[in-house]
Amino acid sequence: MKLFFTFLRLALILAFFAGCVRAVPHVAPSKELDFFHPVDASEIQFADDLDFALLETAIYRSINYYENAGKDKVYRVAGRLVDAAKLKETLIAFNEVVRQCPSADELKKNIIADFDVYLATGAAADRKALFTGYYEPLLEGSFSPTDEHKYPLYRPPPDLLVRPTEDGGNIIGRMEGDEFVPYYSRAEIDMGGALRGKGIELIWVNDPVELFSLHIQGSGKVKLEGGTLITVTYAQNNGRPFRSATRFMLDEGKISGAEASYLNFKKFMKRKSDEEILKIFSHNERYIFFRFAEGEPVGSLGEPVTPDRSIATDPEFFPQGALAFIRLRKPAFDEQGNILRRIEFSRFVLSQDKGSAIKGPARVDLFCGFGEKARATAGSLKEKGYLYLLIKK
């Protein structure tokens, strides 16, 4: 009996000390600890090529994320841990600055005095990031299949399963008998008809090339025959790897460098038969399932993305929701949509999305919005530039 009470006292002591130990916050994974480099803000011209109205909207969306789904996030930045509360404080302080509509000189003075600025770099010697653009495409469609509208968007299939992994991630697949196997690939779905006749078609559209573009962009609008616009957005994926169909065609020598731009590749594909189109696109095994949405497209934070003010980055490197500043070139067009020249620009943006092709520490996708101008800008934007992170001192 005495031995029993000795063990009981020991157990109570251990339980007491265990209760005194604070939980260690989850730190977002970082593959490259020297990704961020402190810079002298006095050497940067913090010019913004847009008005601040949409910037304030984007800021509030990130604040809402930090108050809800992202409140427990912690990131590693240049050897320090930065939590959601600090990132929220940064946004509130910066928003107060821009609400005063300061001059360029006043804005720079405020940033120098109150914010730490970090340059986000990759492995390249030029310390630059690669920027591309994405947009919200417009397709024509119908709730029922027709001779014209015969390419389906699918809802998440009921047999698609998501299982957690030991490293905190997840794996997507399905059951085949008693065995858990990878989910169907793009070729099995589009060419093999693996989901055909299962009643999970969301809507049908008229163009397989534009549909593939919708899979890449993640959200878009479908115009019905009566003129009604319906928003569709990402709901799930099949867990297969993303591979660039354009890069595949370029590496195989099937297209030239001039045809490798986003817009030229789409023109090239639209000259192909349906069978050729599906075969080429099947190189990208990743398949997207959709849902209907109201209003604006939603990014990976669960918040709407803001045209020209939201960027997609890799959350394994760049803090989600954070305030950033970008400097690069953008295309300028004539009335026919031809590129006249490329001009330097810079602006403040928020990291509010991610993408299958946006991987690594120096990769950025700028959300260009909806419409023809957004399509043209996103389709021709591929530039090296600078990506900065701002954090309140």
C-alpha positions as CSV (number, residue, x, y, z in Angstrom):
1,M,0.0,0.0,0.0
2,K,2.8,2.4,0.9
3,L,4.4,1.7,-2.5
4,F,1.0,2.5,-4.2
5,F,0.8,5.9,-2.5
6,T,4.5,6.6,-3.5
7,F,3.6,6.1,-7.2
8,L,0.4,8.1,-6.8
9,R,2.3,11.1,-5.4
10,L,4.9,10.8,-8.2
11,A,2.1,10.7,-10.8
12,L,0.5,13.8,-9.3
13,I,3.8,15.7,-9.3
14,L,4.4,14.9,-13.0
15,A,0.9,15.9,-13.9
16,F,1.4,19.2,-12.1
17,F,4.6,20.0,-14.0
18,A,3.0,18.9,-17.3
19,G,0.2,21.3,-16.8
20,C,2.7,24.2,-16.2
21,V,4.4,23.7,-19.5
22,R,2.9,25.9,-22.2
23,A,1.9,24.4,-25.5
24,V,4.5,25.1,-28.2
25,P,2.9,27.0,-31.1
26,H,2.8,25.4,-34.5
27,V,5.4,27.1,-36.7
28,A,4.7,27.1,-40.4
29,P,7.2,24.9,-42.1
30,S,10.3,26.6,-43.6
31,K,12.6,24.8,-46.0
32,E,15.0,27.7,-46.2
33,L,15.7,29.7,-43.1
34,D,17.7,32.4,-44.9
35,F,14.9,33.2,-47.3
36,F,14.3,36.6,-45.8
37,H,17.0,39.3,-45.7
38,P,16.7,42.5,-43.7
39,V,17.1,45.6,-46.0
40,D,17.6,49.3,-45.5
41,A,14.1,50.8,-46.2
42,S,15.7,54.2,-46.9
43,E,17.0,52.8,-50.2
44,I,13.6,51.7,-51.5
45,Q,11.1,54.0,-53.3
46,F,7.7,52.9,-51.9
47,A,5.7,54.2,-54.8
48,D,2.2,52.6,-55.4
49,D,0.7,52.7,-58.9
50,L,-2.9,52.4,-57.6
51,D,-5.2,54.2,-55.3
52,F,-5.5,52.9,-51.8
53,A,-9.3,52.0,-51.8
54,L,-8.8,48.3,-52.7
55,L,-5.7,48.1,-50.6
56,E,-7.8,48.8,-47.5
57,T,-10.3,46.2,-48.5
58,A,-7.5,43.6,-48.9
59,I,-6.0,44.6,-45.5
60,Y,-9.3,44.0,-43.7
61,R,-9.6,40.6,-45.3
62,S,-6.2,39.6,-43.9
63,I,-7.1,41.0,-40.5
64,N,-10.2,38.9,-40.5
65,Y,-8.1,35.9,-41.3
66,Y,-5.7,36.6,-38.4
67,E,-8.7,37.0,-36.0
68,N,-10.2,33.7,-37.1
69,A,-8.7,30.8,-39.1
70,G,-5.2,32.1,-38.9
71,K,-5.1,33.2,-35.3
72,D,-2.6,30.5,-34.2
73,K,-0.2,30.8,-37.1
74,V,3.5,31.4,-36.4
75,Y,6.1,32.0,-39.0
76,R,9.9,32.1,-39.1
77,V,11.3,35.3,-40.5
78,A,15.1,35.9,-40.6
79,G,15.8,34.0,-37.4
80,R,12.8,35.3,-35.5
81,L,9.3,33.9,-34.9
82,V,6.4,36.1,-36.0
83,D,2.9,35.2,-34.9
84,A,-0.5,36.2,-36.2
85,A,-0.9,38.9,-33.6
86,K,2.2,40.6,-34.9
87,L,1.1,40.4,-38.5
88,K,-2.3,41.8,-37.5
89,E,-0.6,44.6,-35.7
90,T,1.4,45.3,-38.8
91,L,-1.7,45.6,-40.9
92,I,-3.6,47.8,-38.5
93,A,-0.6,50.2,-38.2
94,F,0.0,50.3,-41.9
95,N,-3.7,50.9,-42.6
96,E,-3.6,53.9,-40.3
97,V,-0.7,55.3,-42.3
98,V,-2.4,54.9,-45.7
99,R,-5.7,56.3,-44.5
100,Q,-4.0,59.6,-44.0
101,C,-3.2,59.7,-47.7
102,P,0.4,60.6,-47.1
103,S,2.7,61.8,-49.8
104,A,5.4,59.5,-51.1
105,D,8.0,61.1,-48.9
106,E,5.7,60.9,-45.8
107,L,4.9,57.2,-46.5
108,K,8.5,56.3,-46.8
109,K,9.4,58.1,-43.5
110,N,6.6,56.2,-41.7
111,I,7.9,52.9,-43.1
112,I,11.5,53.6,-42.1
113,A,10.4,54.6,-38.6
114,D,7.9,51.9,-37.8
115,F,8.4,48.8,-40.0
116,D,11.1,46.3,-40.6
117,V,11.5,45.4,-44.3
118,Y,12.8,42.1,-45.6
119,L,13.7,41.1,-49.1
120,A,12.4,37.7,-50.0
121,T,14.9,35.8,-52.2
122,G,15.4,32.4,-53.8
123,A,18.6,30.7,-54.9
124,A,19.3,32.9,-57.9
125,A,22.2,35.3,-57.7
126,D,20.1,38.3,-58.8
127,R,18.0,37.9,-55.5
128,K,14.8,38.4,-57.6
129,A,11.5,36.6,-57.5
130,L,9.6,35.3,-60.5
131,F,6.2,36.9,-61.0
132,T,3.3,35.6,-63.1
133,G,-0.4,36.6,-63.1
134,Y,-3.7,34.8,-62.7
135,Y,-7.3,36.0,-63.3
136,E,-10.9,34.9,-63.2
137,P,-11.8,33.4,-66.6
138,L,-15.2,33.6,-68.2
139,L,-16.7,30.6,-69.9
140,E,-20.1,29.9,-71.5
141,G,-22.1,27.1,-70.0
142,S,-25.4,25.3,-69.2
143,F,-26.8,23.3,-66.3
144,S,-27.6,20.5,-68.8
145,P,-25.3,19.0,-71.4
146,T,-25.9,20.1,-75.0
147,D,-24.1,19.7,-78.3
148,E,-22.3,22.9,-77.5
149,H,-21.9,22.6,-73.8
150,K,-20.4,19.1,-73.4
151,Y,-17.4,19.6,-71.1
152,P,-18.3,19.1,-67.4
153,L,-17.1,20.7,-64.2
154,Y,-17.3,18.1,-61.4
155,R,-18.2,18.4,-57.8
156,P,-15.9,16.6,-55.3
157,P,-16.7,12.9,-55.8
158,P,-18.1,11.0,-52.8
159,D,-15.5,8.3,-53.1
160,L,-12.6,10.8,-52.8
161,L,-11.0,10.4,-49.3
162,V,-8.5,12.6,-47.5
163,R,-6.3,10.9,-44.9
164,P,-3.9,12.6,-42.5
165,T,-0.2,11.7,-42.7
166,E,2.4,11.4,-39.9
167,D,4.1,14.7,-40.9
168,G,0.9,16.7,-40.4
169,G,-0.1,16.8,-44.1
170,N,-2.7,14.7,-45.8
171,I,-3.0,12.3,-48.7
172,I,-5.9,12.0,-51.2
173,G,-7.1,8.8,-52.7
174,R,-9.9,6.3,-52.8
175,M,-10.7,2.7,-51.8
176,E,-10.3,-0.1,-54.3
177,G,-11.5,-3.1,-52.4
178,D,-9.6,-3.0,-49.1
179,E,-6.7,-1.0,-50.6
180,F,-6.3,2.8,-50.4
181,V,-5.0,3.9,-53.8
182,P,-4.3,7.3,-55.5
183,Y,-7.4,9.0,-56.9
184,Y,-8.1,9.0,-60.6
185,S,-5.7,11.1,-62.8
186,R,-6.8,13.7,-65.3
187,A,-6.4,11.2,-68.1
188,E,-8.6,8.6,-66.3
189,I,-11.2,11.3,-65.7
190,D,-11.3,13.2,-69.0
191,M,-10.3,10.4,-71.4
192,G,-11.2,7.3,-69.5
193,G,-14.6,8.6,-68.2
194,A,-13.9,7.5,-64.6
195,L,-16.5,9.9,-63.2
196,R,-18.9,9.8,-66.1
197,G,-22.5,9.0,-65.2
198,K,-22.1,9.4,-61.5
199,G,-24.3,12.4,-61.2
200,I,-21.6,14.8,-59.9
201,E,-21.5,17.2,-62.8
202,L,-21.8,20.7,-61.5
203,I,-22.2,22.5,-64.9
204,W,-21.2,22.0,-68.5
205,V,-19.1,24.5,-70.5
206,N,-18.3,24.9,-74.2
207,D,-14.5,25.0,-74.5
208,P,-12.0,22.4,-73.2
209,V,-9.1,24.9,-73.4
210,E,-10.9,27.5,-71.3
211,L,-11.9,24.7,-68.9
212,F,-8.3,23.7,-68.5
213,S,-7.5,27.4,-67.9
214,L,-10.2,27.4,-65.2
215,H,-8.5,24.4,-63.5
216,I,-5.2,26.3,-63.5
217,Q,-6.8,29.6,-62.2
218,G,-8.9,27.9,-59.6
219,S,-12.0,30.0,-59.9
220,G,-14.0,31.8,-62.6
221,K,-17.4,32.7,-63.9
222,V,-19.8,30.8,-66.2
223,K,-22.2,32.8,-68.4
224,L,-25.5,31.0,-68.9
225,E,-27.5,31.3,-72.2
226,G,-29.8,33.9,-70.5
227,G,-26.8,36.1,-69.6
228,T,-26.7,35.1,-65.9
229,L,-23.2,34.9,-64.5
230,I,-22.4,32.1,-62.0
231,T,-19.2,32.0,-60.0
232,V,-17.4,28.6,-59.6
233,T,-14.5,28.1,-57.3
234,Y,-12.0,25.5,-56.1
235,A,-13.5,22.8,-53.8
236,Q,-10.9,20.0,-53.9
237,N,-8.3,18.3,-56.0
238,N,-7.4,14.7,-56.8
239,G,-4.1,14.8,-54.9
240,R,-2.0,14.1,-58.1
241,P,1.1,16.2,-58.9
242,F,0.8,19.4,-60.9
243,R,2.8,19.5,-64.1
244,S,2.9,22.3,-66.6
245,A,1.5,21.2,-70.0
246,T,3.2,24.2,-71.6
247,R,6.6,23.2,-70.3
248,F,6.0,19.6,-71.4
249,M,5.2,20.7,-74.9
250,L,8.3,23.0,-75.0
251,D,10.6,20.3,-73.6
252,E,9.3,17.8,-76.2
253,G,10.0,20.3,-79.0
254,K,6.3,20.4,-80.0
255,I,6.0,24.2,-79.6
256,S,8.5,27.0,-80.0
257,G,9.6,29.5,-77.4
258,A,7.3,32.1,-79.0
259,E,4.3,29.7,-78.5
260,A,5.2,29.1,-74.9
261,S,3.5,32.2,-73.5
262,Y,0.2,31.7,-71.9
263,L,-1.9,33.4,-74.6
264,N,0.0,31.9,-77.5
265,F,-0.3,28.4,-76.0
266,K,-4.0,28.8,-75.7
267,K,-4.2,29.9,-79.4
268,F,-2.1,26.9,-80.3
269,M,-4.3,24.5,-78.4
270,K,-7.5,25.8,-79.9
271,R,-6.3,24.6,-83.3
272,K,-6.2,21.0,-82.0
273,S,-8.9,18.4,-82.0
274,D,-10.6,17.4,-78.7
275,E,-8.6,14.2,-78.6
276,E,-5.3,16.0,-79.0
277,I,-6.3,18.6,-76.5
278,L,-7.2,16.1,-73.8
279,K,-4.1,14.0,-74.5
280,I,-1.8,17.1,-74.1
281,F,-3.6,18.4,-71.0
282,S,-3.4,14.9,-69.4
283,H,0.3,15.5,-68.8
284,N,-0.9,17.5,-65.9
285,E,-2.3,14.8,-63.6
286,R,-3.8,17.4,-61.1
287,Y,-7.5,17.7,-61.5
288,I,-9.7,20.3,-59.8
289,F,-13.2,19.9,-58.5
290,F,-15.5,22.9,-58.1
291,R,-18.4,24.3,-56.2
292,F,-20.7,27.3,-56.7
293,A,-19.8,30.5,-54.9
294,E,-21.4,33.9,-54.4
295,G,-19.6,37.1,-55.1
296,E,-15.8,37.3,-55.5
297,P,-13.5,34.4,-55.8
298,V,-12.1,33.1,-52.5
299,G,-8.4,32.5,-51.9
300,S,-6.6,30.0,-49.7
301,L,-7.2,32.0,-46.6
302,G,-11.0,31.5,-46.9
303,E,-11.3,35.2,-47.7
304,P,-12.1,36.9,-51.1
305,V,-9.0,37.8,-53.2
306,T,-8.8,41.5,-54.3
307,P,-7.9,42.4,-57.9
308,D,-4.4,43.8,-58.2
309,R,-3.9,43.7,-54.4
310,S,-3.8,39.9,-53.7
311,I,-0.9,37.7,-54.5
312,A,-0.4,33.9,-54.3
313,T,2.8,32.7,-52.6
314,D,4.1,29.4,-51.2
315,P,2.8,29.2,-47.6
316,E,5.8,27.0,-46.7
317,F,8.0,30.1,-47.1
318,F,5.9,33.3,-47.1
319,P,3.5,34.2,-44.2
320,Q,-0.1,33.9,-45.3
321,G,-2.1,37.1,-45.1
322,A,1.0,39.2,-44.7
323,L,1.7,42.7,-46.1
324,A,4.2,42.8,-49.0
325,F,5.6,45.3,-51.4
326,I,6.5,44.3,-55.0
327,R,8.5,45.9,-57.8
328,L,8.6,44.6,-61.4
329,R,7.4,45.4,-64.9
330,K,3.9,45.0,-66.4
331,P,2.6,45.1,-70.0
332,A,1.0,48.2,-71.5
333,F,-1.5,47.5,-74.3
334,D,-2.9,49.3,-77.3
335,E,-6.7,49.4,-78.1
336,Q,-6.4,46.0,-79.9
337,G,-4.8,44.3,-76.9
338,N,-1.3,44.2,-78.4
339,I,1.6,44.8,-76.0
340,L,3.2,48.1,-76.7
341,R,5.9,48.0,-74.1
342,R,6.6,46.9,-70.5
343,I,6.7,49.5,-67.8
344,E,8.1,49.5,-64.3
345,F,5.6,49.6,-61.4
346,S,5.4,48.9,-57.7
347,R,2.6,48.5,-55.2
348,F,1.6,47.1,-51.8
349,V,-0.1,43.7,-51.8
350,L,-1.3,41.0,-49.4
351,S,-0.3,37.3,-49.6
352,Q,-3.8,35.8,-49.7
353,D,-3.7,32.8,-52.0
354,K,-1.6,29.9,-53.1
355,G,-1.4,27.7,-56.2
356,S,-0.2,24.3,-57.4
357,A,2.4,26.0,-59.6
358,I,3.5,28.5,-57.0
359,K,6.3,26.7,-55.3
360,G,9.5,27.9,-53.6
361,P,10.6,31.0,-51.8
362,A,10.8,33.4,-54.8
363,R,7.6,32.7,-56.7
364,V,4.6,35.1,-56.9
365,D,1.3,35.0,-58.7
366,L,-0.5,38.4,-58.9
367,F,-4.3,38.2,-59.0
368,C,-5.3,40.5,-61.9
369,G,-9.1,40.3,-61.5
370,F,-11.9,39.6,-64.0
371,G,-12.4,40.6,-67.6
372,E,-10.5,41.0,-70.8
373,K,-7.8,43.4,-69.5
374,A,-7.2,41.0,-66.5
375,R,-6.9,38.1,-68.9
376,A,-4.5,39.9,-71.2
377,T,-2.3,41.1,-68.2
378,A,-2.2,37.7,-66.5
379,G,-1.6,35.9,-69.8
380,S,1.5,38.1,-70.6
381,L,2.9,38.6,-67.2
382,K,6.1,36.7,-66.6
383,E,8.8,38.9,-65.0
384,K,11.6,38.9,-62.6
385,G,11.2,41.5,-59.8
386,Y,11.5,42.1,-56.1
387,L,9.3,40.9,-53.2
388,Y,9.5,42.5,-49.8
389,L,7.8,41.6,-46.5
390,L,6.9,44.4,-44.0
391,I,6.6,43.8,-40.3
392,K,5.8,46.3,-37.5
393,K,8.9,47.1,-35.4
